[in-house]
Amino acid sequence: MIVQKWHRWVNQPAESKAWHDDDIADELQELKEARGPVARWSEMSDVVYTVTRGRYDGHNLDYPIPRRQVFLGYIYMYPKYSLRVLFFRSAGRKAGATEPLQAVRNPKKTHKLNKIAEINGLGPELFVAICEKQLKHWPLLH
């Protein structure tokens, strides 16, 4: 299945069912708070990503949104998260990472960049600066 191969490429660490349940609840809250069609579409993709990732990790998870929203979420999910993977792999190389970074978090949130740097043994100031500079050339991540 395409989603399985894609998650293998995204290569995120496996998490517990409880972790995914919490993440789904957080994403549903963000979907409820989203304003505007693009923001809602983006948040739908986050819900779909979280459910598909949990399923990839072997957990039995149902979609907590209507089927139409799941379909729309898939359409946005693939490019959004694929671009994030490529973004962080590029930033990691520039920051001197010895292994490709495995990150898909929002690169506009500095606290998440600091966590990614910490996990990968990179200097947070340098990594954040690289990501902020790189974001200027990745308009689809804005």
GUVORO-219257 format. One record per residue (C-alpha): chain; y, x, z. Coordinates in steps of 0.2 Angstrom, whole numbers, plus 5000, padded with zeros to 4 digits. Each point is the difference from the previous one (the first is absolute). Layout:
N
<site><c>A</c><y>Y</y><x>X</x><z>Z</z></site>
...
This chain:
142
<site><c>A</c><y>5000</y><x>5000</x><z>5000</z></site>
<site><c>A</c><y>5017</y><x>5006</x><z>4996</z></site>
<site><c>A</c><y>5008</y><x>4998</x><z>5017</z></site>
<site><c>A</c><y>4986</y><x>5010</x><z>5008</z></site>
<site><c>A</c><y>5003</y><x>5015</x><z>4988</z></site>
<site><c>A</c><y>5018</y><x>4998</x><z>5003</z></site>
<site><c>A</c><y>4998</y><x>5001</x><z>5019</z></site>
<site><c>A</c><y>4989</y><x>5015</x><z>4998</z></site>
<site><c>A</c><y>5014</y><x>5009</x><z>4990</z></site>
<site><c>A</c><y>5014</y><x>4994</x><z>5013</z></site>
<site><c>A</c><y>4988</y><x>5008</x><z>5013</z></site>
<site><c>A</c><y>5006</y><x>4993</x><z>5016</z></site>
<site><c>A</c><y>4991</y><x>5003</x><z>5016</z></site>
<site><c>A</c><y>4988</y><x>4987</x><z>5006</z></site>
<site><c>A</c><y>5006</y><x>4989</x><z>5014</z></site>
<site><c>A</c><y>4992</y><x>4987</x><z>5012</z></site>
<site><c>A</c><y>5000</y><x>4982</x><z>4997</z></site>
<site><c>A</c><y>5012</y><x>4997</x><z>5014</z></site>
<site><c>A</c><y>5012</y><x>5013</x><z>4992</z></site>
<site><c>A</c><y>5000</y><x>4990</x><z>4984</z></site>
<site><c>A</c><y>5002</y><x>4983</x><z>5009</z></site>
<site><c>A</c><y>5015</y><x>5007</x><z>5009</z></site>
<site><c>A</c><y>5007</y><x>5007</x><z>4983</z></site>
<site><c>A</c><y>4997</y><x>4983</x><z>4991</z></site>
<site><c>A</c><y>5009</y><x>4991</x><z>5014</z></site>
<site><c>A</c><y>5015</y><x>5012</x><z>4999</z></site>
<site><c>A</c><y>5000</y><x>4998</x><z>4981</z></site>
<site><c>A</c><y>5000</y><x>4981</x><z>5001</z></site>
<site><c>A</c><y>5015</y><x>5001</x><z>5012</z></site>
<site><c>A</c><y>5009</y><x>5010</x><z>4987</z></site>
<site><c>A</c><y>4996</y><x>4988</x><z>4987</z></site>
<site><c>A</c><y>5007</y><x>4986</x><z>5010</z></site>
<site><c>A</c><y>5016</y><x>5009</x><z>5003</z></site>
<site><c>A</c><y>5002</y><x>5006</x><z>4982</z></site>
<site><c>A</c><y>5015</y><x>4993</x><z>4990</z></site>
<site><c>A</c><y>5001</y><x>4999</x><z>4982</z></site>
<site><c>A</c><y>4986</y><x>4999</x><z>4987</z></site>
<site><c>A</c><y>4998</y><x>5019</x><z>4997</z></site>
<site><c>A</c><y>4999</y><x>5003</x><z>5019</z></site>
<site><c>A</c><y>4987</y><x>4986</x><z>5002</z></site>
<site><c>A</c><y>4990</y><x>5007</x><z>4986</z></site>
<site><c>A</c><y>5000</y><x>5017</x><z>5007</z></site>
<site><c>A</c><y>4994</y><x>4994</x><z>5017</z></site>
<site><c>A</c><y>4987</y><x>4989</x><z>4992</z></site>
<site><c>A</c><y>4993</y><x>5017</x><z>4992</z></site>
<site><c>A</c><y>5000</y><x>5008</x><z>5018</z></site>
<site><c>A</c><y>4989</y><x>4985</x><z>5006</z></site>
<site><c>A</c><y>4988</y><x>5002</x><z>4985</z></site>
<site><c>A</c><y>5000</y><x>5019</x><z>5002</z></site>
<site><c>A</c><y>4996</y><x>4999</x><z>5019</z></site>
<site><c>A</c><y>4986</y><x>4987</x><z>4997</z></site>
<site><c>A</c><y>4992</y><x>5010</x><z>4985</z></site>
<site><c>A</c><y>5001</y><x>5016</x><z>5010</z></site>
<site><c>A</c><y>4991</y><x>4992</x><z>5015</z></site>
<site><c>A</c><y>4987</y><x>4993</x><z>4988</z></site>
<site><c>A</c><y>4998</y><x>5018</x><z>4992</z></site>
<site><c>A</c><y>4998</y><x>5006</x><z>5018</z></site>
<site><c>A</c><y>4985</y><x>4988</x><z>5002</z></site>
<site><c>A</c><y>5008</y><x>4986</x><z>5010</z></site>
<site><c>A</c><y>4998</y><x>4981</x><z>4996</z></site>
<site><c>A</c><y>5018</y><x>4995</x><z>4998</z></site>
<site><c>A</c><y>5007</y><x>4984</x><z>4992</z></site>
<site><c>A</c><y>5017</y><x>4999</x><z>4991</z></site>
<site><c>A</c><y>5012</y><x>4991</x><z>5011</z></site>
<site><c>A</c><y>5011</y><x>4994</x><z>4986</z></site>
<site><c>A</c><y>4997</y><x>4988</x><z>4985</z></site>
<site><c>A</c><y>4990</y><x>5006</x><z>4985</z></site>
<site><c>A</c><y>5015</y><x>4999</x><z>4989</z></site>
<site><c>A</c><y>5009</y><x>5012</x><z>5012</z></site>
<site><c>A</c><y>4985</y><x>5012</x><z>5000</z></site>
<site><c>A</c><y>5000</y><x>5001</x><z>4981</z></site>
<site><c>A</c><y>5019</y><x>5004</x><z>5000</z></site>
<site><c>A</c><y>4997</y><x>5012</x><z>5014</z></site>
<site><c>A</c><y>4987</y><x>5010</x><z>4990</z></site>
<site><c>A</c><y>5012</y><x>5001</x><z>4985</z></site>
<site><c>A</c><y>5013</y><x>5008</x><z>5011</z></site>
<site><c>A</c><y>4988</y><x>5010</x><z>5011</z></site>
<site><c>A</c><y>4993</y><x>5012</x><z>4987</z></site>
<site><c>A</c><y>5016</y><x>5008</x><z>4994</z></site>
<site><c>A</c><y>5009</y><x>4999</x><z>5017</z></site>
<site><c>A</c><y>4986</y><x>5010</x><z>5009</z></site>
<site><c>A</c><y>4995</y><x>5011</x><z>4986</z></site>
<site><c>A</c><y>5018</y><x>5006</x><z>4999</z></site>
<site><c>A</c><y>5001</y><x>5003</x><z>5018</z></site>
<site><c>A</c><y>4984</y><x>5011</x><z>4999</z></site>
<site><c>A</c><y>5007</y><x>5010</x><z>4986</z></site>
<site><c>A</c><y>5017</y><x>5001</x><z>5009</z></site>
<site><c>A</c><y>4992</y><x>5007</x><z>5016</z></site>
<site><c>A</c><y>4988</y><x>5012</x><z>4991</z></site>
<site><c>A</c><y>5015</y><x>5007</x><z>4991</z></site>
<site><c>A</c><y>5011</y><x>5001</x><z>5016</z></site>
<site><c>A</c><y>4985</y><x>5009</x><z>5008</z></site>
<site><c>A</c><y>4998</y><x>5013</x><z>4987</z></site>
<site><c>A</c><y>5019</y><x>5004</x><z>5001</z></site>
<site><c>A</c><y>4999</y><x>5001</x><z>5019</z></site>
<site><c>A</c><y>4985</y><x>5012</x><z>4999</z></site>
<site><c>A</c><y>4985</y><x>4989</x><z>5005</z></site>
<site><c>A</c><y>4984</y><x>5008</x><z>4997</z></site>
<site><c>A</c><y>4991</y><x>4983</x><z>4996</z></site>
<site><c>A</c><y>5007</y><x>4985</x><z>4991</z></site>
<site><c>A</c><y>5008</y><x>4988</x><z>5011</z></site>
<site><c>A</c><y>4992</y><x>4984</x><z>5004</z></site>
<site><c>A</c><y>5015</y><x>4988</x><z>5003</z></site>
<site><c>A</c><y>5005</y><x>4983</x><z>4994</z></site>
<site><c>A</c><y>5014</y><x>4996</x><z>5013</z></site>
<site><c>A</c><y>5017</y><x>4995</x><z>4995</z></site>
<site><c>A</c><y>5009</y><x>5016</x><z>4995</z></site>
<site><c>A</c><y>5017</y><x>4993</x><z>5005</z></site>
<site><c>A</c><y>4996</y><x>4999</x><z>5018</z></site>
<site><c>A</c><y>5004</y><x>5017</x><z>5009</z></site>
<site><c>A</c><y>4989</y><x>4996</x><z>5015</z></site>
<site><c>A</c><y>4985</y><x>4998</x><z>4988</z></site>
<site><c>A</c><y>5004</y><x>5016</x><z>4991</z></site>
<site><c>A</c><y>5000</y><x>5009</x><z>5016</z></site>
<site><c>A</c><y>4983</y><x>4994</x><z>5005</z></site>
<site><c>A</c><y>4993</y><x>5005</x><z>4983</z></site>
<site><c>A</c><y>5007</y><x>5017</x><z>5002</z></site>
<site><c>A</c><y>4993</y><x>5002</x><z>5017</z></site>
<site><c>A</c><y>4982</y><x>4994</x><z>4995</z></site>
<site><c>A</c><y>5001</y><x>5012</x><z>4986</z></site>
<site><c>A</c><y>5007</y><x>5015</x><z>5009</z></site>
<site><c>A</c><y>5016</y><x>5001</x><z>4991</z></site>
<site><c>A</c><y>5017</y><x>5003</x><z>5006</z></site>
<site><c>A</c><y>5008</y><x>4983</x><z>5002</z></site>
<site><c>A</c><y>5018</y><x>5005</x><z>4996</z></site>
<site><c>A</c><y>4994</y><x>5008</x><z>4984</z></site>
<site><c>A</c><y>4988</y><x>4986</x><z>4995</z></site>
<site><c>A</c><y>5013</y><x>4986</x><z>5003</z></site>
<site><c>A</c><y>5013</y><x>5010</x><z>4990</z></site>
<site><c>A</c><y>4988</y><x>5002</x><z>4986</z></site>
<site><c>A</c><y>4995</y><x>4981</x><z>5000</z></site>
<site><c>A</c><y>5019</y><x>4995</x><z>5001</z></site>
<site><c>A</c><y>5004</y><x>5011</x><z>4985</z></site>
<site><c>A</c><y>4985</y><x>4995</x><z>4991</z></site>
<site><c>A</c><y>5004</y><x>4981</x><z>5003</z></site>
<site><c>A</c><y>5015</y><x>5002</x><z>4989</z></site>
<site><c>A</c><y>4989</y><x>5003</x><z>4985</z></site>
<site><c>A</c><y>4987</y><x>4987</x><z>5004</z></site>
<site><c>A</c><y>5011</y><x>4984</x><z>4998</z></site>
<site><c>A</c><y>4985</y><x>4988</x><z>5000</z></site>
<site><c>A</c><y>4997</y><x>5005</x><z>5018</z></site>
<site><c>A</c><y>5017</y><x>4993</x><z>5006</z></site>
